[in-house]
Amino acid sequence: MEKMWLLLQRPDEMACMWRVRMASRRITKLPKDPDLAFCYAMLNRVSRSFAIVIQQLGQELRDAVCIFYLVLRGLDTVEDDMSIPVERKIPTLLDFHKTMYDTEWKFPCGDKDYQELMDKFHHVTASFLRLHRRYQEVIADVTRRMGEGMAKFITTDVDSVQRWDEYCHYVAGLVGIGLSELFVAAGLESSVRQEQANSMGLFLQKTNIIRDYLEDICEQPAPRMFWPKEVWSCYAEQLEDFKDDKHIDSAVKCLNHLVTDALRHAPDCLEYLAGLKARAVFRFCAIPQVMAMGTLMLCYGEPQVFKGVVKMRRGMAAKIMDKTLGMADVYGSFYDFATWMTSKVDTERDPNAHVTLKRLKDIQDICMQSSAFQARQRSLMLQMKAESSATWAVWFLFILYAVFAFGLLGTQETMGIPVAFEEGTSSTELYHKALASLLLVGSTLVVLQSFIDSKS
Ligand code: IN0
């Protein structure tokens, strides 16, 4: 029933969902090599949308990125497991980049899928060792630097915004830098733009940290929080206070403050994406960024962040995956999300409203200045006009059909229809009346929906 309603309301999203489902079926075909098969099967389990996005890449680079992802997930599992004593955890994080070369190495920790990843990590190690040396070097180097950063933050709090940036650099910015190095190693890109690559990771990671407030604070056996104290202490005595309904106003103000901070990285991300040459690399990088901007838009001003999960509609996520093909689409989505977010800013009550509006305006300006965006807007406008004319024309045809089916305005006599039809007894007449009613109601709903859409 829910699907039927979606089909009526958003037929375009349904089509995208179907195409994404087909794409994800393709992924379930695993490679023959058992080690690599384990890696892809694990990737499918721990990260559904990343597993789809990675399909954009050619086979050699895809294998390297898949292994890179799992190695980092392994490191992350050690960092996240609060039952490991600090004196064991720190050396494990620091040595992870060396142990990756040892197929015998095992460090059981984590839970659910991550427990299995750690138990069977030798498959990841074996696949890593089969990669070309230039990929191995990039992965090992990023793992070393990230392990050092994580070890540092075991004993250092994420207190200031500067520290927040530093922590996010270690766990996500380095991923952006490492991926860029892999693209260069694969001969697909010519240079690594460190600053922008770092921002790509920060934008994604800050979005995750903001969205996952409740999940992280409820984490057992101990919460792990990454909201910077410099920001939350302006709105509460303790970070846990935001869970309480009576603090919801300050909680949302704090949330908006952090979303505004994350927006600081958006211009760099747009610059990074605009500079990519290879189409496959572009789609792989662009989809998560558009998703992140959409998630920030959904989280902004949303009390639900403190009560449950705020997640993008499946249809919307599928549309992003299916329709992010070039820079014009990225600009289009960033522009639309920035516009939606602007409409949510409460200039009366939000103390950061002016900064938020300024950052959103900067993003919109970057998008609008691009000729790709302008061309896209023009073609979208033409397409909308054509669609709207077609919808009205079809509606008009259905009205004519209803007039005929119900014998209004003497249409049946004019057309010489037999008397039986006129008297309302034949099954043909009933059939025409039922079909006309159905078509008229359906098309009226579509006309109304497109009218409402054009007004908003
Ligand atoms: C990622 C990033 C990622 C993908 C593509 C290009 C990137 C460029 C720079 C930095 C990171 C890039 O993407 C994944 C996306 C992901 O895992 N999504 C989850 C959904 C979610 O909401 O968490 C999913 O289930 O699919 C990402 O979040 N990270 C990541 C990790 C490793 C690699 Cl190789 C690429 C994690 C992080 C911390 C944001 C970098």
Residues whose N, C-alpha, C, O or C-beta is under 5 A from the ligand:
A	BS01	IN0	V46 S47 R48 S49 F50 V65 F68 Y69 V171 A172 V175 G176 L179 A197 M200 G201 L204 Q205 F284 C285 P288
